[in-house]
Amino acid sequence: MTVENAIMRLNDLIMEREQLKELIQKEMKYDISEAAKTSVIATVDFLKDEIETLKDILKELD
């Protein structure tokens, strides 16, 4: 894989994770249990960390 391809793939992964994070956050608008809210928050936090990691890798490649 070339560096250019890796950069494009990382950008795609970041965009996908950000979209997924936004969709999951919308679940908080619904009347859900506290356990479900905790799960949603944990998932969003995980995705935020993953996005930051991918961005750090991308910076190293540029």
Buried (B, 14 or more C-beta within 10 A) or exposed (E): EEEEEEBEEBEEBBEEBBEBBEEBBEBEEEEEEEEEEEBBEEBBEEBEEBBEEBEEBBEEEE
